Amino acid sequence: MRRLVFLFALLVPVVLLAVAFYMEYVMELEPCPLCWLQRYAFMAVAAVALLALIHNPGDTGGRIYGFFLALFAGAGLGIAGRQLWLQSLPPDQVPACGSSVDYMLEVFPLIDVLAWALKGTGDCARVVWTFLGLSIPGWTAVFFTIILLSGLGVLFGLFRRASSGR
C-alpha cells in the first residue's frame, strides 16, 4: 500500500509540472515567482517519491520518506496559500509587479531572489486561469494538501509496506 502512496506522490507532481510547462510554453502564461517556488516544491516531492519507490524501505525508512513528503508538500502548500492570499487582496493593496525571475537570477544573489519571491509581486496576485472556480494556486493547494496528508499517513504508519521476507 505504501508503494502506491509513493507512486501517487511521484505521478501527481510529474503530471502537474507537465501541465505547468504546457501553460507556460503553449498557452504563453508567464509563471510568477511564487509559481516557480511551487514548481520547485513539486519537484522536491517527486524526487522524494522516486527515491522511496526505488529504495522500497522498511518501516523506519518509509516514515523518513513520509516526513520529507509532508515537509515539501507543506512548504508548497504554504507558498500556494501565500499566492491565494495575494489574489484575494483588494487592488489598492496588491504589491507592485517586479522583474522576471530570469532577470533577477542573473543580477542578484540567490538568497535575495528567494526572499523577493516569497514576498510575491503583483504578478502573483493576477488570476490568469481558472478551472471549476479555482485558480492555479488553488489547484496546487488541493494537490499539496493531498500529498501532505499522504506523507503524514506514511509518517504515522497508516500505510505499511506489503509484507515480504524481510
C-alpha positions as CSV (number, residue, x, y, z in Angstrom):
1,M,0.0,0.0,0.0
2,R,2.8,2.4,0.9
3,R,4.4,2.0,-2.6
4,L,1.1,3.1,-4.1
5,V,1.3,6.3,-2.0
6,F,4.8,6.9,-3.2
7,L,3.8,6.2,-6.8
8,F,0.9,8.6,-6.4
9,A,3.3,11.2,-4.9
10,L,5.5,10.8,-7.9
11,L,2.9,10.8,-10.7
12,V,0.9,13.8,-9.4
13,P,3.8,16.3,-9.5
14,V,5.0,14.9,-12.8
15,V,1.6,15.5,-14.4
16,L,1.2,18.9,-12.8
17,L,4.6,20.0,-13.9
18,A,3.8,18.9,-17.4
19,V,0.6,21.0,-17.3
20,A,2.6,23.9,-15.9
21,F,5.1,23.7,-18.8
22,Y,2.3,23.4,-21.2
23,M,0.7,26.5,-19.8
24,E,4.0,28.4,-20.0
25,Y,5.2,27.4,-23.4
26,V,1.9,26.7,-25.3
27,M,-0.6,28.9,-23.6
28,E,2.2,31.5,-23.0
29,L,1.3,32.2,-19.4
30,E,4.3,33.6,-17.7
31,P,4.9,32.0,-14.2
32,C,5.2,34.4,-11.3
33,P,7.9,34.0,-8.6
34,L,5.5,32.1,-6.3
35,C,4.6,29.8,-9.2
36,W,8.3,29.0,-9.6
37,L,8.6,28.1,-6.0
38,Q,5.6,25.9,-6.1
39,R,7.2,24.1,-9.1
40,Y,10.3,23.5,-7.0
41,A,8.2,22.1,-4.2
42,F,6.6,19.7,-6.6
43,M,10.0,18.7,-7.9
44,A,11.2,18.0,-4.4
45,V,8.1,15.9,-3.7
46,A,8.6,14.0,-6.9
47,A,12.3,13.4,-6.1
48,V,11.5,12.1,-2.6
49,A,8.8,9.8,-4.0
50,L,11.1,8.5,-6.7
51,L,13.8,7.7,-4.2
52,A,11.2,6.0,-1.9
53,L,10.0,3.9,-4.9
54,I,13.5,2.8,-5.8
55,H,14.6,2.2,-2.2
56,N,11.4,0.4,-1.0
57,P,12.5,1.0,2.6
58,G,11.3,-0.7,5.8
59,D,9.1,0.9,8.3
60,T,11.6,3.4,9.7
61,G,12.9,4.4,6.2
62,G,9.3,4.7,5.0
63,R,8.5,7.1,7.8
64,I,11.5,9.2,6.9
65,Y,10.4,9.4,3.3
66,G,6.9,10.2,4.6
67,F,8.3,13.0,6.7
68,F,10.0,14.6,3.7
69,L,6.9,14.2,1.5
70,A,4.9,16.0,4.2
71,L,7.7,18.6,4.6
72,F,7.9,19.6,0.9
73,A,4.2,19.3,0.3
74,G,3.6,21.5,3.4
75,A,6.1,24.1,2.1
76,G,4.4,24.1,-1.3
77,L,1.0,24.5,0.4
78,G,2.3,27.5,2.4
79,I,3.6,29.1,-0.9
80,A,0.3,28.4,-2.6
81,G,-1.5,29.8,0.4
82,R,0.6,33.0,0.1
83,Q,-0.4,33.4,-3.5
84,L,-4.0,32.8,-2.8
85,W,-3.9,35.5,-0.1
86,L,-2.3,37.9,-2.6
87,Q,-5.0,37.1,-5.1
88,S,-7.6,37.9,-2.5
89,L,-6.3,41.4,-1.8
90,P,-8.2,44.5,-2.9
91,P,-6.4,46.1,-6.0
92,D,-5.1,49.0,-4.0
93,Q,-3.2,46.6,-1.6
94,V,-1.6,44.4,-4.2
95,P,2.2,44.8,-4.3
96,A,3.9,46.3,-7.3
97,C,4.9,44.0,-10.2
98,G,8.6,43.0,-10.3
99,S,11.2,41.9,-12.8
100,S,11.2,38.5,-14.3
101,V,12.7,35.6,-12.3
102,D,15.3,35.0,-15.0
103,Y,16.5,38.6,-14.8
104,M,16.6,38.5,-11.0
105,L,18.7,35.4,-11.0
106,E,21.2,37.0,-13.4
107,V,21.5,40.2,-11.3
108,F,21.0,39.3,-7.7
109,P,22.3,36.6,-5.3
110,L,20.1,33.5,-5.0
111,I,19.1,34.3,-1.3
112,D,17.9,37.8,-2.3
113,V,15.9,36.3,-5.2
114,L,14.4,33.8,-2.8
115,A,13.4,36.4,-0.3
116,W,11.9,38.5,-3.0
117,A,10.0,35.6,-4.5
118,L,8.5,34.6,-1.1
119,K,7.0,38.0,-0.7
120,G,5.3,37.8,-4.0
121,T,4.6,40.5,-6.5
122,G,1.7,42.0,-8.3
123,D,2.2,39.3,-10.9
124,C,1.4,36.7,-8.3
125,A,-1.9,38.4,-7.5
126,R,-3.2,38.2,-11.1
127,V,-5.6,35.3,-11.8
128,V,-4.8,34.3,-15.3
129,W,-6.5,30.9,-15.5
130,T,-9.3,29.1,-13.6
131,F,-10.8,25.7,-13.7
132,L,-14.0,24.8,-11.8
133,G,-13.7,28.2,-10.0
134,L,-10.1,27.6,-8.7
135,S,-7.1,29.5,-9.9
136,I,-3.7,27.8,-10.5
137,P,-2.5,28.2,-6.8
138,G,-5.9,26.9,-5.7
139,W,-5.4,23.7,-7.6
140,T,-1.8,23.4,-6.4
141,A,-3.0,23.9,-2.8
142,V,-5.5,21.0,-3.3
143,F,-2.8,18.7,-4.6
144,F,-0.2,19.8,-2.0
145,T,-2.8,19.1,0.7
146,I,-3.5,15.5,-0.6
147,I,0.2,14.8,-0.8
148,L,0.8,16.3,2.7
149,L,-1.9,14.1,4.1
150,S,-0.5,11.1,2.3
151,G,3.0,11.8,3.6
152,L,1.7,12.2,7.1
153,G,-0.1,8.9,6.7
154,V,3.1,7.2,5.8
155,L,5.0,9.0,8.6
156,F,2.5,7.8,11.2
157,G,2.3,4.3,9.9
158,L,-1.1,4.3,8.3
159,F,0.3,2.9,5.1
160,R,2.6,0.0,5.6
161,R,4.9,-1.9,3.2
162,A,3.5,-5.1,1.9
163,S,4.9,-7.9,3.9
164,S,7.9,-9.6,2.4
165,G,10.6,-11.9,3.6
166,R,12.4,-9.1,5.4
